[in-house]
Amino acid sequence: MTEPLRLSKRMSELGLCSRREADEWIARGWVRVDGKVVSELGTKILPTQKVTVERQAAAEQAKRVTILINKPMGYVSGQAEDGYKPAVALIKAENRWKEDQSTTQFHPTQLRSLVPAGRLDIDSIGLLVLTQDGRIAKHLIGETTSVEKEYLVRVQYTKLGTLPESELKRLNHGLMLDGKKLLPAQVKWQNEDQLSFILREGKKRQIRRMCDIVGLKVVGLKRVRIGRVKLGDLPVGEWRYLEDGEQF
């Protein structure tokens, strides 16, 4: 028989919102199961039952912003640590890209619940996504995500000669980290000292560790694309809103 599961988990599975948002909506009486309002947190339902949300929930969700920033070196993606500032500290009116096409007006309240959807190391630069929308966060960093992330990686070979073709093939398909086989990657030379990496997962310091295995030292790492959204001409340290109709 089908096991009942928490309503918030089911709402997340259906792509309606994040679990945190679901709990908030349930508490406000904005969620119906088979047409009846459910306002008790922890309620369990069957997957066959119909879940709907009130218009207030959709309206609130529409107000949530997603921000793209070109993270400089020396900033951490998430919470402040070891004296380093978080990337969210750069989200202020004066740092907004002057060519941002969005009509959204900046307001400090947008910084509430603005979280990174994926990390970018302190010594890496490039495209970082900060969002208030749990659906976007799940799409980009959920366990089942298949969204591509593209990086330009400047490297030095630490052994004699140049990187053998067999080692380049290993970078594409065949390396293991933390005892687990990595998903296939797309790795190719851009020029004599720069590689392009396209990954569909994001283990901690993955590219640096992959390179280390085959004798490459990473001297620069920049993320230039997440799914269909590109860094483009966004200057370092500046940010813009994800536009209406722009999708990862």
GROMACS elastic network, one bead per residue, 0.5 to 0.9 nm:
[ bonds ]
;  ai    aj funct       b0    kb
    2    46     6  0.70911   500
    2    47     6  0.75864   500
    2    48     6  0.88621   500
    3    45     6  0.86035   500
    3    46     6  0.67156   500
    3    47     6  0.81316   500
    4     7     6  0.88926   500
    4    44     6  0.57097   500
    4    45     6  0.50151   500
    4    47     6  0.69736   500
    5     8     6  0.85353   500
    5     9     6  0.69649   500
    5    10     6  0.68267   500
    5    43     6  0.82083   500
    5    45     6  0.55496   500
    5    46     6  0.64211   500
    5    47     6  0.75173   500
    6     9     6  0.52743   500
    6    10     6  0.63413   500
    6    11     6  0.87442   500
    6    41     6  0.87520   500
    6    42     6  0.59128   500
    6    43     6  0.57644   500
    6    45     6  0.63185   500
    6    46     6  0.87647   500
    7    10     6  0.50510   500
    7    11     6  0.61650   500
    7    12     6  0.86522   500
    7    19     6  0.88924   500
    7    22     6  0.79648   500
    7    23     6  0.85968   500
    7    26     6  0.87703   500
    7    33     6  0.88510   500
    7    41     6  0.82568   500
    7    42     6  0.69633   500
    7    43     6  0.57990   500
    7    44     6  0.53341   500
    7    45     6  0.59113   500
    7    46     6  0.86739   500
    7    51     6  0.85973   500
    8    11     6  0.51052   500
    8    12     6  0.62938   500
    8    13     6  0.86929   500
    8    17     6  0.87386   500
    8    18     6  0.78870   500
    8    19     6  0.50875   500
    8    20     6  0.77447   500
    8    21     6  0.82752   500
    8    22     6  0.50584   500
    8    23     6  0.60680   500
    8    26     6  0.81776   500
    8    41     6  0.82770   500
    8    42     6  0.76518   500
    8    43     6  0.82469   500
    8    44     6  0.85754   500
    9    12     6  0.51051   500
    9    13     6  0.62192   500
    9    14     6  0.86832   500
    9    18     6  0.82827   500
    9    19     6  0.59482   500
    9    22     6  0.81383   500
   10    14     6  0.61872   500
   10    15     6  0.86994   500
   10    16     6  0.89620   500
   10    19     6  0.86130   500
   10    44     6  0.89660   500
   10    45     6  0.81247   500
   10    46     6  0.87921   500
   10    47     6  0.72057   500
   10    51     6  0.85752   500
   11    14     6  0.50855   500
   11    15     6  0.64047   500
   11    16     6  0.54690   500
   11    17     6  0.63944   500
   11    18     6  0.75116   500
   11    19     6  0.71812   500
   11    22     6  0.66280   500
   11    51     6  0.74601   500
   12    15     6  0.50984   500
   12    16     6  0.58779   500
   12    17     6  0.53599   500
   12    18     6  0.51626   500
   12    19     6  0.56625   500
   12    21     6  0.89748   500
   12    22     6  0.75028   500
   12   134     6  0.87789   500
   12   135     6  0.79061   500
   12   138     6  0.85993   500
   13    16     6  0.76745   500
   13    17     6  0.85572   500
   13    18     6  0.87589   500
   14    17     6  0.80262   500
   14    51     6  0.89299   500
   15    18     6  0.76960   500
   15   135     6  0.63562   500
   15   138     6  0.86997   500
   15   139     6  0.89782   500
   16    22     6  0.82077   500
   16    52     6  0.89424   500
   16    53     6  0.85064   500
   16   135     6  0.71496   500
   17    20     6  0.81163   500
   17    21     6  0.59858   500
   17    22     6  0.62490   500
   17    61     6  0.84850   500
   17   133     6  0.76897   500
   17   134     6  0.56695   500
   17   135     6  0.52131   500
   17   136     6  0.89152   500
   17   138     6  0.88672   500
   18    21     6  0.51682   500
   18    22     6  0.61203   500
   18    23     6  0.87779   500
   18   133     6  0.77942   500
   18   135     6  0.58137   500
   18   136     6  0.89365   500
   18   137     6  0.82590   500
   18   138     6  0.72731   500
   19    23     6  0.62794   500
   19    24     6  0.86711   500
   19   134     6  0.79327   500
   20    23     6  0.53001   500
   20    24     6  0.64212   500
   20    25     6  0.88021   500
   20   134     6  0.79721   500
   21    24     6  0.50237   500
   21    25     6  0.61716   500
   21    26     6  0.85614   500
   21   133     6  0.88387   500
   21   134     6  0.72047   500
   22    25     6  0.51220   500
   22    26     6  0.60335   500
   22    27     6  0.85453   500
   22    31     6  0.83168   500
   23    26     6  0.51063   500
   23    27     6  0.61585   500
   23    28     6  0.86732   500
   23    39     6  0.89645   500
   23    40     6  0.89477   500
   23    41     6  0.63643   500
   23    42     6  0.83641   500
   24    27     6  0.52623   500
   24    28     6  0.63976   500
   24    29     6  0.88791   500
   24    30     6  0.88057   500
   24    41     6  0.89359   500
   25    28     6  0.50625   500
   25    29     6  0.62913   500
   25    30     6  0.51749   500
   25    31     6  0.63557   500
   25    39     6  0.82273   500
   25    53     6  0.82293   500
   25    54     6  0.89392   500
   25    57     6  0.67500   500
   26    29     6  0.51380   500
   26    30     6  0.57855   500
   26    31     6  0.54283   500
   26    32     6  0.85220   500
   26    37     6  0.84639   500
   26    38     6  0.63865   500
   26    40     6  0.67326   500
   26    41     6  0.66029   500
   27    30     6  0.76642   500
   27    31     6  0.86892   500
   27    38     6  0.83880   500
   27    39     6  0.51076   500
   27    40     6  0.65757   500
   27    41     6  0.66848   500
   28    31     6  0.81686   500
   28    39     6  0.68050   500
   29    32     6  0.79905   500
   29    37     6  0.62419   500
   29    38     6  0.64185   500
   29    40     6  0.86468   500
   29    54     6  0.84964   500
   30    37     6  0.71820   500
   30    38     6  0.79932   500
   30    39     6  0.78040   500
   30    52     6  0.85846   500
   30    53     6  0.56390   500
   30    55     6  0.80287   500
   30    56     6  0.71906   500
   30    57     6  0.64982   500
   31    35     6  0.89108   500
   31    36     6  0.81409   500
   31    37     6  0.57144   500
   31    38     6  0.59028   500
   31    39     6  0.72461   500
   31    51     6  0.72140   500
   31    52     6  0.59943   500
   31    54     6  0.63191   500
   31    57     6  0.85795   500
   32    35     6  0.52423   500
   32    38     6  0.56270   500
   32    39     6  0.85976   500
   32    50     6  0.81061   500
   32    51     6  0.57997   500
   32    52     6  0.52491   500
   32    53     6  0.60973   500
   32    54     6  0.78301   500
   33    36     6  0.52722   500
   33    37     6  0.64460   500
   33    38     6  0.66105   500
   33    45     6  0.81755   500
   33    49     6  0.66131   500
   33    50     6  0.55924   500
   33    52     6  0.65409   500
   33    53     6  0.88624   500
   34    37     6  0.85739   500
   34    49     6  0.61056   500
   34    51     6  0.64172   500
   34    52     6  0.79335   500
   35    50     6  0.77629   500
   35    51     6  0.78659   500
   35    52     6  0.75347   500
   38    41     6  0.84105   500
   38    43     6  0.77791   500
   39    43     6  0.83612   500
   40    43     6  0.59695   500
   45    48     6  0.83119   500
   45    49     6  0.68113   500
   46    49     6  0.55429   500
   46    50     6  0.89470   500
   47    50     6  0.79928   500
   53    56     6  0.82005   500
   53    57     6  0.65157   500
   53    58     6  0.75850   500
   54    57     6  0.56760   500
   54    58     6  0.70773   500
   55    58     6  0.51968   500
   55    59     6  0.61458   500
   55    60     6  0.86197   500
   56    59     6  0.50501   500
   56    60     6  0.61270   500
   56    61     6  0.85453   500
   57    60     6  0.51793   500
   57    61     6  0.61166   500
   57    62     6  0.86137   500
   58    61     6  0.50409   500
   58    62     6  0.61621   500
   58    63     6  0.88946   500
   59    62     6  0.51582   500
   59    63     6  0.67405   500
   60    63     6  0.53353   500
   60    64     6  0.70093   500
   61    64     6  0.53809   500
   61    65     6  0.88143   500
   61   132     6  0.87686   500
   61   133     6  0.70979   500
   62    65     6  0.80014   500
   62   133     6  0.88528   500
   64   110     6  0.75235   500
   64   131     6  0.77187   500
   64   132     6  0.53946   500
   64   133     6  0.58551   500
   65   104     6  0.87217   500
   65   110     6  0.68789   500
   65   114     6  0.81952   500
   65   130     6  0.85426   500
   65   131     6  0.60265   500
   65   132     6  0.56959   500
   65   133     6  0.68427   500
   65   241     6  0.72030   500
   65   242     6  0.76485   500
   66   114     6  0.80756   500
   66   129     6  0.70996   500
   66   130     6  0.58272   500
   66   132     6  0.62878   500
   66   133     6  0.69754   500
   66   136     6  0.83214   500
   66   240     6  0.87720   500
   66   241     6  0.59546   500
   66   242     6  0.55309   500
   66   243     6  0.86582   500
   67    91     6  0.85917   500
   67   114     6  0.87123   500
   67   128     6  0.83350   500
   67   129     6  0.58808   500
   67   130     6  0.51514   500
   67   131     6  0.60803   500
   67   132     6  0.89030   500
   67   239     6  0.67817   500
   67   240     6  0.57878   500
   67   242     6  0.57227   500
   68   127     6  0.66369   500
   68   128     6  0.58441   500
   68   130     6  0.64491   500
   68   131     6  0.86562   500
   68   231     6  0.81446   500
   68   234     6  0.88841   500
   68   238     6  0.86601   500
   68   239     6  0.55107   500
   68   240     6  0.54252   500
   68   241     6  0.60627   500
   68   242     6  0.65126   500
   69    87     6  0.81424   500
   69    88     6  0.89667   500
   69    90     6  0.84997   500
   69    91     6  0.82617   500
   69   126     6  0.75389   500
   69   127     6  0.58154   500
   69   128     6  0.53557   500
   69   129     6  0.65671   500
   69   130     6  0.78287   500
   69   231     6  0.83088   500
   69   234     6  0.76927   500
   69   235     6  0.86506   500
   69   236     6  0.79124   500
   69   237     6  0.69011   500
   69   238     6  0.58634   500
   69   240     6  0.65629   500
   69   241     6  0.87550   500
   70   125     6  0.68655   500
   70   128     6  0.63552   500
   70   223     6  0.89012   500
   70   231     6  0.71725   500
   70   234     6  0.64255   500
   70   235     6  0.64156   500
   70   237     6  0.54991   500
   70   238     6  0.59440   500
   70   239     6  0.64220   500
   71    74     6  0.87434   500
   71    75     6  0.70575   500
   71    76     6  0.86832   500
   71    77     6  0.82784   500
   71    87     6  0.65693   500
   71    90     6  0.87525   500
   71   120     6  0.82052   500
   71   124     6  0.79660   500
   71   125     6  0.51696   500
   71   126     6  0.51785   500
   71   127     6  0.63950   500
   71   128     6  0.63274   500
   71   236     6  0.62678   500
   71   237     6  0.56413   500
   71   238     6  0.78117   500
   71   239     6  0.87206   500
   72    75     6  0.63526   500
   72    87     6  0.83195   500
   72   122     6  0.83934   500
   72   123     6  0.83462   500
   72   124     6  0.74558   500
   72   125     6  0.51128   500
   72   126     6  0.69937   500
   72   236     6  0.58078   500
   72   237     6  0.56119   500
   73    76     6  0.84246   500
   73   121     6  0.84437   500
   73   122     6  0.59183   500
   73   123     6  0.50754   500
   73   124     6  0.57247   500
   73   125     6  0.55106   500
   73   126     6  0.88496   500
   74    84     6  0.68743   500
   74    85     6  0.77330   500
   74   121     6  0.87874   500
   74   122     6  0.51713   500
   74   123     6  0.59887   500
   74   124     6  0.81538   500
   74   125     6  0.88193   500
   75    78     6  0.89821   500
   75    80     6  0.85725   500
   75    84     6  0.60978   500
   75    85     6  0.53591   500
   75    86     6  0.54427   500
   75    87     6  0.55620   500
   75   121     6  0.82344   500
   75   122     6  0.53305   500
   75   123     6  0.78856   500
   75   124     6  0.88788   500
   75   125     6  0.89290   500
   76    79     6  0.71970   500
   76    80     6  0.67593   500
   76    81     6  0.75728   500
   76    84     6  0.66338   500
   76    85     6  0.62664   500
   76    87     6  0.59164   500
   76   119     6  0.82902   500
   76   120     6  0.73570   500
   76   121     6  0.65720   500
   76   123     6  0.85880   500
   77    80     6  0.84126   500
   77    85     6  0.88316   500
   77    86     6  0.57308   500
   77    87     6  0.54877   500
   77    88     6  0.78321   500
   77   115     6  0.87834   500
   77   116     6  0.63557   500
   77   118     6  0.80404   500
   77   119     6  0.55139   500
   77   120     6  0.58271   500
   77   121     6  0.70321   500
   77   122     6  0.72757   500
   77   128     6  0.77064   500
   77   130     6  0.89329   500
   78    81     6  0.86468   500
   78    85     6  0.89954   500
   78    86     6  0.56996   500
   78    87     6  0.70563   500
   78    88     6  0.78239   500
   78   115     6  0.70804   500
   78   116     6  0.61782   500
   78   119     6  0.74322   500
   79    85     6  0.80155   500
   79    86     6  0.57894   500
   79    87     6  0.87242   500
   79    88     6  0.88884   500
   80    83     6  0.69278   500
   80    84     6  0.57959   500
   80    85     6  0.51938   500
   80    87     6  0.87435   500
   81    84     6  0.54306   500
   81    85     6  0.71803   500
   81    86     6  0.79165   500
   82    85     6  0.87198   500
   84   122     6  0.86632   500
   85    88     6  0.82953   500
   85    89     6  0.67762   500
   86    89     6  0.57463   500
   86    90     6  0.80239   500
   87    90     6  0.57010   500
   87    91     6  0.75821   500
   87   116     6  0.87840   500
   87   128     6  0.85804   500
   87   130     6  0.89018   500
   87   237     6  0.87312   500
   88    91     6  0.53248   500
   88    92     6  0.86333   500
   88   111     6  0.76307   500
   88   114     6  0.78245   500
   88   115     6  0.82340   500
   88   116     6  0.85646   500
   88   130     6  0.77573   500
   89    92     6  0.74531   500
   90    95     6  0.66689   500
   90    96     6  0.89654   500
   90   237     6  0.68190   500
   90   238     6  0.73639   500
   90   239     6  0.80776   500
   91    94     6  0.84690   500
   91    95     6  0.65867   500
   91    96     6  0.73677   500
   91   108     6  0.88438   500
   91   111     6  0.78013   500
   91   238     6  0.79221   500
   91   239     6  0.69564   500
   92    95     6  0.56088   500
   92    96     6  0.67614   500
   92   106     6  0.79362   500
   92   107     6  0.85890   500
   92   108     6  0.76941   500
   92   239     6  0.88445   500
   93    96     6  0.54682   500
   93   106     6  0.65794   500
   93   107     6  0.82344   500
   93   108     6  0.88961   500
   94    97     6  0.84032   500
   94   238     6  0.87795   500
   95    98     6  0.85509   500
   95   237     6  0.70859   500
   95   238     6  0.50042   500
   95   239     6  0.65182   500
   95   240     6  0.89510   500
   96    99     6  0.85817   500
   96   100     6  0.74320   500
   96   106     6  0.88243   500
   96   238     6  0.56086   500
   96   239     6  0.50696   500
   96   240     6  0.59334   500
   96   241     6  0.88349   500
   97   100     6  0.54191   500
   97   234     6  0.69964   500
   97   235     6  0.74860   500
   97   238     6  0.55897   500
   97   239     6  0.55664   500
   97   240     6  0.58384   500
   98   101     6  0.86176   500
   98   240     6  0.86940   500
   99   234     6  0.85919   500
   99   240     6  0.84380   500
  100   103     6  0.84605   500
  100   234     6  0.89265   500
  100   239     6  0.82149   500
  100   240     6  0.55131   500
  100   241     6  0.71129   500
  100   243     6  0.88808   500
  101   104     6  0.89707   500
  101   240     6  0.82402   500
  101   241     6  0.81868   500
  101   243     6  0.73418   500
  102   105     6  0.83436   500
  102   240     6  0.77893   500
  102   241     6  0.62149   500
  102   242     6  0.75382   500
  102   243     6  0.56641   500
  102   244     6  0.77357   500
  103   241     6  0.89891   500
  103   243     6  0.86606   500
  104   241     6  0.75849   500
  104   243     6  0.89515   500
  106   109     6  0.86439   500
  106   110     6  0.73716   500
  107   110     6  0.57695   500
  107   111     6  0.80232   500
  108   111     6  0.56292   500
  108   112     6  0.78889   500
  109   112     6  0.56550   500
  110   113     6  0.77802   500
  110   114     6  0.70254   500
  110   132     6  0.78827   500
  111   114     6  0.52374   500
  111   115     6  0.86957   500
  111   132     6  0.83401   500
  112   115     6  0.86211   500
  112   132     6  0.77037   500
  113   131     6  0.78165   500
  113   132     6  0.55736   500
  113   133     6  0.88712   500
  114   130     6  0.58518   500
  114   131     6  0.50485   500
  114   133     6  0.83227   500
  115   129     6  0.82428   500
  115   130     6  0.51149   500
  115   131     6  0.54213   500
  115   132     6  0.64927   500
  115   133     6  0.89519   500
  115   137     6  0.83594   500
  116   119     6  0.66864   500
  116   128     6  0.71958   500
  116   129     6  0.56929   500
  116   131     6  0.64017   500
  116   137     6  0.78455   500
  117   128     6  0.76653   500
  117   129     6  0.55212   500
  117   130     6  0.58600   500
  117   131     6  0.67444   500
  117   136     6  0.76528   500
  117   138     6  0.79599   500
  117   139     6  0.88742   500
  117   140     6  0.62871   500
  117   141     6  0.62359   500
  118   128     6  0.74940   500
  118   129     6  0.72225   500
  118   130     6  0.85783   500
  118   137     6  0.79597   500
  118   140     6  0.71039   500
  118   141     6  0.59471   500
  118   202     6  0.76836   500
  119   128     6  0.74494   500
  119   129     6  0.87675   500
  119   202     6  0.80539   500
  119   204     6  0.82665   500
  120   123     6  0.82491   500
  120   124     6  0.61981   500
  120   125     6  0.72421   500
  120   126     6  0.80876   500
  120   127     6  0.82894   500
  120   128     6  0.68350   500
  120   205     6  0.85614   500
  120   223     6  0.81937   500
  121   124     6  0.50969   500
  121   125     6  0.78071   500
  121   204     6  0.83666   500
  121   205     6  0.70272   500
  122   125     6  0.78611   500
  123   220     6  0.81251   500
  123   221     6  0.78597   500
  124   220     6  0.69795   500
  124   221     6  0.51425   500
  124   222     6  0.59429   500
  124   223     6  0.79458   500
  125   128     6  0.85110   500
  125   220     6  0.83769   500
  125   221     6  0.63649   500
  125   223     6  0.65441   500
  125   236     6  0.81641   500
  126   151     6  0.86110   500
  126   221     6  0.81584   500
  126   224     6  0.60509   500
  126   225     6  0.86680   500
  126   231     6  0.70376   500
  126   236     6  0.74933   500
  127   222     6  0.77329   500
  127   223     6  0.53465   500
  127   224     6  0.58519   500
  127   225     6  0.67400   500
  127   226     6  0.76627   500
  127   230     6  0.77346   500
  127   231     6  0.55523   500
  127   234     6  0.88969   500
  128   223     6  0.80013   500
  128   226     6  0.87347   500
  128   231     6  0.88845   500
  129   137     6  0.88338   500
  129   226     6  0.87865   500
  130   137     6  0.85586   500
  131   134     6  0.75851   500
  131   136     6  0.72526   500
  131   137     6  0.69300   500
  132   136     6  0.84329   500
  132   137     6  0.82808   500
  133   136     6  0.55721   500
  133   137     6  0.65694   500
  133   138     6  0.88932   500
  134   137     6  0.50317   500
  134   138     6  0.61170   500
  134   139     6  0.85205   500
  135   138     6  0.52164   500
  135   139     6  0.61323   500
  135   140     6  0.87283   500
  136   140     6  0.62015   500
  136   141     6  0.85442   500
  136   248     6  0.85924   500
  137   140     6  0.53126   500
  137   141     6  0.59615   500
  137   142     6  0.72368   500
  138   141     6  0.53769   500
  138   143     6  0.81312   500
  138   144     6  0.88395   500
  138   145     6  0.77634   500
  139   142     6  0.58431   500
  139   143     6  0.89813   500
  139   144     6  0.82307   500
  139   145     6  0.59425   500
  139   146     6  0.84611   500
  139   147     6  0.77020   500
  139   248     6  0.85857   500
  140   145     6  0.60417   500
  140   146     6  0.79928   500
  140   147     6  0.62740   500
  140   148     6  0.89943   500
  140   226     6  0.83949   500
  140   227     6  0.86481   500
  140   248     6  0.81403   500
  141   144     6  0.80778   500
  141   145     6  0.61038   500
  141   146     6  0.89420   500
  141   147     6  0.84833   500
  141   201     6  0.82977   500
  141   202     6  0.82070   500
  142   145     6  0.53130   500
  143   146     6  0.89814   500
  145   148     6  0.88620   500
  145   200     6  0.75484   500
  145   201     6  0.77933   500
  146   199     6  0.89590   500
  146   200     6  0.53789   500
  146   201     6  0.74298   500
  146   227     6  0.89256   500
  147   199     6  0.83418   500
  147   200     6  0.57748   500
  147   201     6  0.80738   500
  147   226     6  0.69634   500
  147   227     6  0.52639   500
  147   228     6  0.88241   500
  147   248     6  0.75812   500
  148   198     6  0.63064   500
  148   199     6  0.55494   500
  148   201     6  0.77949   500
  148   225     6  0.79010   500
  148   226     6  0.58780   500
  148   227     6  0.50004   500
  148   228     6  0.84343   500
  149   197     6  0.80511   500
  149   198     6  0.55531   500
  149   199     6  0.53163   500
  149   200     6  0.63449   500
  149   201     6  0.79938   500
  149   202     6  0.85405   500
  149   223     6  0.73052   500
  149   224     6  0.78594   500
  149   225     6  0.56646   500
  149   227     6  0.62361   500
  150   196     6  0.71305   500
  150   197     6  0.56370   500
  150   199     6  0.65402   500
  150   222     6  0.86140   500
  150   223     6  0.58438   500
  150   224     6  0.57470   500
  150   225     6  0.50004   500
  150   226     6  0.65014   500
  150   227     6  0.82892   500
  151   195     6  0.82152   500
  151   196     6  0.57611   500
  151   197     6  0.50975   500
  151   198     6  0.64359   500
  151   199     6  0.84231   500
  151   221     6  0.68128   500
  151   222     6  0.54497   500
  151   224     6  0.56075   500
  151   225     6  0.71575   500
  152   190     6  0.83276   500
  152   194     6  0.67820   500
  152   195     6  0.59189   500
  152   197     6  0.64629   500
  152   220     6  0.81055   500
  152   221     6  0.59340   500
  152   222     6  0.52679   500
  152   223     6  0.64113   500
  152   224     6  0.70757   500
  153   193     6  0.84150   500
  153   194     6  0.54407   500
  153   195     6  0.51059   500
  153   196     6  0.61972   500
  153   197     6  0.72904   500
  153   207     6  0.85103   500
  153   218     6  0.68029   500
  153   219     6  0.76648   500
  153   220     6  0.57017   500
  153   222     6  0.64710   500
  153   223     6  0.86539   500
  154   193     6  0.57188   500
  154   195     6  0.63651   500
  154   196     6  0.88965   500
  154   217     6  0.85133   500
  154   218     6  0.59711   500
  154   219     6  0.55387   500
  154   221     6  0.64041   500
  154   222     6  0.88070   500
  155   193     6  0.55516   500
  155   194     6  0.59601   500
  155   195     6  0.74071   500
  155   211     6  0.83294   500
  155   216     6  0.60770   500
  155   217     6  0.53894   500
  155   219     6  0.54729   500
  155   220     6  0.70519   500
  155   221     6  0.88783   500
  156   193     6  0.66367   500
  156   194     6  0.87613   500
  156   215     6  0.85101   500
  156   216     6  0.55662   500
  156   217     6  0.50989   500
  156   218     6  0.65975   500
  156   219     6  0.71274   500
  157   160     6  0.77259   500
  157   161     6  0.79161   500
  157   162     6  0.65531   500
  157   163     6  0.65496   500
  157   193     6  0.87010   500
  157   214     6  0.87287   500
  157   215     6  0.59579   500
  157   217     6  0.62806   500
  158   161     6  0.89239   500
  158   162     6  0.89898   500
  158   215     6  0.55201   500
  158   216     6  0.58680   500
  158   217     6  0.66727   500
  159   162     6  0.76146   500
  159   163     6  0.81929   500
  159   215     6  0.65616   500
  159   216     6  0.82802   500
  160   163     6  0.86828   500
  161   164     6  0.85892   500
  163   166     6  0.83251   500
  163   167     6  0.66168   500
  163   168     6  0.71464   500
  163   214     6  0.80036   500
  163   215     6  0.79317   500
  163   216     6  0.80025   500
  164   167     6  0.54026   500
  164   168     6  0.66868   500
  164   169     6  0.89243   500
  165   168     6  0.50659   500
  165   169     6  0.63255   500
  165   170     6  0.87656   500
  166   169     6  0.50849   500
  166   170     6  0.64029   500
  166   171     6  0.89305   500
  167   171     6  0.64208   500
  167   172     6  0.87986   500
  167   214     6  0.60948   500
  167   215     6  0.89745   500
  168   171     6  0.51353   500
  168   172     6  0.65710   500
  168   173     6  0.88910   500
  168   187     6  0.72970   500
  168   188     6  0.76102   500
  168   214     6  0.81677   500
  169   172     6  0.50710   500
  169   173     6  0.62222   500
  169   174     6  0.77251   500
  169   187     6  0.82130   500
  170   173     6  0.50801   500
  170   175     6  0.59834   500
  170   214     6  0.81439   500
  171   174     6  0.67292   500
  171   175     6  0.64052   500
  171   184     6  0.84838   500
  171   185     6  0.71286   500
  171   186     6  0.80950   500
  171   187     6  0.65880   500
  171   210     6  0.67619   500
  171   211     6  0.76437   500
  171   213     6  0.89716   500
  171   214     6  0.78500   500
  172   175     6  0.80726   500
  172   183     6  0.88413   500
  172   184     6  0.58250   500
  172   186     6  0.54007   500
  172   187     6  0.55386   500
  172   188     6  0.84571   500
  172   197     6  0.88187   500
  173   181     6  0.89709   500
  173   182     6  0.76010   500
  173   183     6  0.73502   500
  173   185     6  0.63223   500
  173   186     6  0.83868   500
  174   181     6  0.70796   500
  174   182     6  0.72009   500
  174   183     6  0.85579   500
  174   184     6  0.76215   500
  175   180     6  0.86114   500
  175   181     6  0.61342   500
  175   182     6  0.60328   500
  175   183     6  0.87700   500
  175   184     6  0.89307   500
  175   210     6  0.72702   500
  175   213     6  0.83036   500
  176   179     6  0.60342   500
  176   180     6  0.52584   500
  176   182     6  0.55456   500
  176   210     6  0.84351   500
  177   180     6  0.54469   500
  177   181     6  0.64882   500
  177   182     6  0.67967   500
  177   203     6  0.86216   500
  177   206     6  0.81426   500
  177   209     6  0.80177   500
  177   210     6  0.79775   500
  178   181     6  0.84209   500
  181   184     6  0.89896   500
  182   185     6  0.81497   500
  182   201     6  0.83211   500
  183   199     6  0.79149   500
  183   200     6  0.71332   500
  183   201     6  0.72758   500
  184   199     6  0.77003   500
  184   200     6  0.81045   500
  185   197     6  0.70854   500
  185   198     6  0.58313   500
  185   199     6  0.52114   500
  185   200     6  0.72914   500
  186   196     6  0.77217   500
  186   197     6  0.57568   500
  186   199     6  0.68479   500
  187   195     6  0.66741   500
  187   196     6  0.55378   500
  187   198     6  0.64909   500
  187   199     6  0.87614   500
  188   194     6  0.87228   500
  188   195     6  0.55727   500
  188   196     6  0.54521   500
  188   197     6  0.70087   500
  189   192     6  0.69731   500
  189   193     6  0.77455   500
  189   194     6  0.60405   500
  189   196     6  0.62159   500
  190   193     6  0.77672   500
  190   194     6  0.54212   500
  190   195     6  0.52956   500
  190   196     6  0.61941   500
  191   194     6  0.53280   500
  191   195     6  0.71795   500
  192   195     6  0.83661   500
  194   220     6  0.89720   500
  197   207     6  0.80237   500
  199   202     6  0.73677   500
  201   206     6  0.88101   500
  202   205     6  0.80038   500
  202   206     6  0.65461   500
  202   207     6  0.88134   500
  203   206     6  0.50571   500
  203   207     6  0.85486   500
  204   207     6  0.85790   500
  204   209     6  0.87368   500
  205   208     6  0.55475   500
  205   209     6  0.61800   500
  205   210     6  0.86410   500
  206   209     6  0.52066   500
  206   210     6  0.60279   500
  206   211     6  0.85792   500
  207   210     6  0.50123   500
  207   211     6  0.60946   500
  207   212     6  0.84969   500
  207   218     6  0.84139   500
  207   221     6  0.87570   500
  208   211     6  0.52063   500
  208   212     6  0.61337   500
  208   213     6  0.88296   500
  208   216     6  0.84547   500
  208   217     6  0.74769   500
  208   218     6  0.60909   500
  208   221     6  0.88104   500
  209   212     6  0.50027   500
  209   213     6  0.64094   500
  210   213     6  0.53868   500
  210   214     6  0.70252   500
  210   216     6  0.85074   500
  211   214     6  0.54950   500
  211   215     6  0.63239   500
  211   217     6  0.64440   500
  211   218     6  0.70298   500
  212   215     6  0.50943   500
  212   216     6  0.52559   500
  212   217     6  0.61218   500
  212   218     6  0.80444   500
  213   216     6  0.74671   500
  218   221     6  0.71577   500
  223   226     6  0.80093   500
  223   231     6  0.77583   500
  224   229     6  0.87254   500
  224   230     6  0.58510   500
  224   232     6  0.73736   500
  225   228     6  0.70061   500
  225   229     6  0.57271   500
  225   231     6  0.58248   500
  225   232     6  0.84313   500
  226   229     6  0.53796   500
  226   230     6  0.64643   500
  226   231     6  0.83810   500
  226   248     6  0.65619   500
  227   230     6  0.78802   500
  227   247     6  0.80825   500
  228   246     6  0.83151   500
  228   247     6  0.66465   500
  229   232     6  0.86926   500
  229   242     6  0.88473   500
  229   246     6  0.74372   500
  229   247     6  0.68817   500
  229   248     6  0.55308   500
  230   233     6  0.89347   500
  231   234     6  0.60421   500
  231   235     6  0.89171   500
  232   235     6  0.87153   500
  234   237     6  0.86329   500
  234   238     6  0.66950   500
  234   239     6  0.70401   500
  234   240     6  0.79509   500
  235   238     6  0.55628   500
  235   239     6  0.79080   500
  236   239     6  0.84297   500
  240   243     6  0.86394   500
  242   245     6  0.85856   500
  242   246     6  0.64212   500
  242   247     6  0.81993   500
  243   246     6  0.52106   500
  243   247     6  0.83704   500
  244   247     6  0.83220   500
